[in-house]
Amino acid sequence: MAKQTITIRLDEDDLTYLSSVELNGAANLSEKIRALLAEARAQRDGMQDSGLAWDFTRRLFAGPERGIREAELQAQMRSELIARVANWLPDVSALILAGAPARSASTRERAESLRMLERTLGDRVLGFVDSILQMSLTGFPGCYEPEALNRRAQPALRALAMQATPTANEEVNPS
């Protein structure tokens, strides 16, 4: 497709921002505007495509995650809790973006899509809860302030301990 020349007016704040922002190696304003358009297109197109949604959420969280990692390196610290959350958030965010029922789908298809989304999210959320529970049972090793996290986890651990342990043939809250 042939490129067209356009003219835009930006206020000084927007121009300063656009000049300073890093966008996929874009060096000049034209490349940065094209990169922003490509990101917007990928975001919109990825709403029903799990791979594109995952790529988008990874890019979305990449900056903050990089900032955390750089700060941790400088401070010679590392948080296993932050690492697990930072790994989990893009995945679950992508599931929501891609798993939302298509507006053009029939009522029956939308209902099935919602059920599938709930099953998938439930699996991911419960896996994450299990991961954090394992950390809490071992005193939050590899965290900045394990004592504070351990104190916060105690009410949840007590609630779990109060639950009757199911026998091998029982499930908790069977449907």
C-alpha positions as CSV (number, residue, x, y, z in Angstrom):
1,M,0.0,0.0,0.0
2,A,1.3,3.4,-0.9
3,K,2.1,5.7,2.0
4,Q,0.2,8.9,2.4
5,T,1.4,12.1,3.9
6,I,-0.7,13.6,6.7
7,T,-0.3,16.6,8.9
8,I,-1.2,16.6,12.6
9,R,-1.1,19.2,15.3
10,L,0.1,18.2,18.7
11,D,0.3,20.3,21.8
12,E,3.8,20.6,23.4
13,D,3.1,18.0,26.1
14,D,2.1,15.4,23.5
15,L,5.1,16.2,21.3
16,T,7.4,16.0,24.3
17,Y,5.9,12.6,25.3
18,L,6.1,11.2,21.7
19,S,9.7,12.3,21.4
20,S,10.7,10.6,24.6
21,V,8.7,7.4,24.5
22,E,10.4,4.2,23.3
23,L,8.3,2.3,20.8
24,N,9.8,-0.9,19.3
25,G,12.9,0.8,18.1
26,A,11.1,3.6,16.4
27,A,13.6,6.5,15.9
28,N,11.6,9.4,14.7
29,L,8.2,10.8,15.1
30,S,6.8,9.2,12.0
31,E,8.0,5.8,13.0
32,K,6.6,6.3,16.5
33,I,3.2,7.2,15.2
34,R,3.2,4.2,12.9
35,A,4.3,2.0,15.9
36,L,1.4,3.4,18.0
37,L,-1.0,2.6,15.2
38,A,0.4,-0.9,14.8
39,E,-0.1,-1.4,18.6
40,A,-3.7,-0.1,18.5
41,R,-4.4,-2.4,15.5
42,A,-2.9,-5.4,17.3
43,Q,-4.8,-4.6,20.4
44,R,-8.1,-4.4,18.6
45,D,-7.5,-7.5,16.4
46,G,-6.3,-9.5,19.4
47,M,-9.6,-9.3,21.2
48,Q,-10.7,-12.7,19.9
49,D,-7.2,-14.2,19.3
50,S,-5.5,-15.7,22.3
51,G,-2.0,-15.5,20.8
52,L,-2.4,-11.8,19.9
53,A,-4.0,-11.0,23.2
54,W,-1.1,-12.7,25.0
55,D,1.4,-10.8,22.9
56,F,-0.4,-7.5,23.7
57,T,-0.6,-8.2,27.5
58,R,3.1,-9.2,27.6
59,R,4.0,-5.9,25.9
60,L,1.7,-4.0,28.3
61,F,3.3,-5.4,31.4
62,A,6.9,-5.4,30.0
63,G,7.8,-1.9,31.0
64,P,6.7,-2.1,34.7
65,E,8.2,-5.6,34.9
66,R,11.5,-4.4,33.5
67,G,11.4,-1.4,36.0
68,I,10.9,-3.8,38.9
69,R,13.7,-6.1,37.7
70,E,16.1,-3.2,37.3
71,A,15.2,-1.8,40.8
72,E,15.7,-5.3,42.3
73,L,19.1,-5.6,40.6
74,Q,20.2,-2.2,41.9
75,A,18.9,-3.0,45.4
76,Q,20.2,-6.6,45.2
77,M,16.8,-7.8,46.1
78,R,14.3,-10.2,44.6
79,S,10.7,-11.1,45.4
80,E,9.4,-14.5,44.4
81,L,5.9,-13.2,45.1
82,I,6.3,-10.3,42.6
83,A,7.8,-12.6,40.1
84,R,4.9,-15.0,40.3
85,V,2.3,-12.2,40.1
86,A,4.1,-10.6,37.1
87,N,4.2,-13.9,35.3
88,W,0.5,-14.7,36.0
89,L,-1.1,-11.3,35.3
90,P,-0.4,-11.1,31.5
91,D,-1.6,-14.7,31.1
92,V,-4.9,-14.2,32.9
93,S,-5.4,-10.7,31.3
94,A,-4.9,-12.3,27.9
95,L,-7.5,-14.9,28.7
96,I,-10.1,-12.3,29.6
97,L,-9.3,-10.2,26.5
98,A,-9.5,-13.2,24.1
99,G,-12.2,-15.1,26.0
100,A,-14.9,-12.5,26.0
101,P,-17.8,-13.7,23.9
102,A,-18.0,-12.2,20.4
103,R,-20.9,-9.8,20.0
104,S,-21.8,-11.4,16.7
105,A,-22.2,-14.9,18.3
106,S,-25.6,-16.4,19.1
107,T,-26.9,-16.5,22.6
108,R,-26.1,-20.2,22.9
109,E,-22.5,-19.6,21.6
110,R,-22.0,-16.7,24.0
111,A,-23.2,-18.8,26.9
112,E,-20.8,-21.6,26.0
113,S,-18.0,-19.1,25.5
114,L,-18.7,-17.7,29.0
115,R,-18.7,-21.2,30.5
116,M,-15.3,-22.0,28.8
117,L,-13.9,-18.6,30.0
118,E,-15.0,-19.4,33.6
119,R,-13.4,-22.9,33.5
120,T,-10.2,-21.6,32.1
121,L,-9.9,-18.6,34.4
122,G,-10.9,-20.8,37.4
123,D,-8.1,-23.2,36.5
124,R,-5.6,-20.3,36.3
125,V,-6.8,-18.5,39.4
126,L,-6.9,-21.6,41.5
127,G,-3.4,-22.6,40.3
128,F,-2.2,-19.2,41.3
129,V,-3.9,-19.4,44.7
130,D,-2.3,-22.8,45.2
131,S,1.1,-21.4,44.3
132,I,0.8,-18.5,46.8
133,L,-0.6,-20.9,49.4
134,Q,2.5,-23.1,49.1
135,M,4.6,-20.0,49.6
136,S,2.6,-19.1,52.7
137,L,3.0,-22.5,54.2
138,T,6.8,-22.2,53.9
139,G,6.9,-18.7,55.3
140,F,7.2,-16.7,52.0
141,P,10.8,-17.6,51.2
142,G,12.4,-15.3,48.7
143,C,10.2,-12.3,49.5
144,Y,11.3,-8.8,50.8
145,E,9.2,-8.9,54.0
146,P,8.2,-12.5,54.7
147,E,7.1,-11.8,58.2
148,A,4.5,-9.2,57.0
149,L,3.2,-11.5,54.3
150,N,3.1,-14.4,56.8
151,R,1.0,-12.3,59.2
152,R,-1.4,-11.3,56.4
153,A,-1.7,-15.0,55.4
154,Q,-2.6,-16.3,58.8
155,P,-6.3,-15.6,58.7
156,A,-6.6,-17.4,55.4
157,L,-4.5,-20.3,56.7
158,R,-6.7,-20.6,59.8
159,A,-9.8,-20.6,57.7
160,L,-8.4,-23.4,55.6
161,A,-7.4,-25.4,58.8
162,M,-10.9,-25.1,60.1
163,Q,-12.4,-26.7,57.0
164,A,-13.2,-30.4,57.4
165,T,-10.6,-32.5,55.6
166,P,-12.6,-34.4,52.9
167,T,-12.1,-38.2,52.7
168,A,-10.6,-39.7,49.6
169,N,-14.1,-40.1,48.1
170,E,-15.5,-36.6,48.9
171,E,-15.0,-33.3,47.2
172,V,-15.2,-29.9,49.0
173,N,-18.5,-28.1,47.9
174,P,-19.5,-30.7,45.3
175,S,-21.9,-29.3,42.7
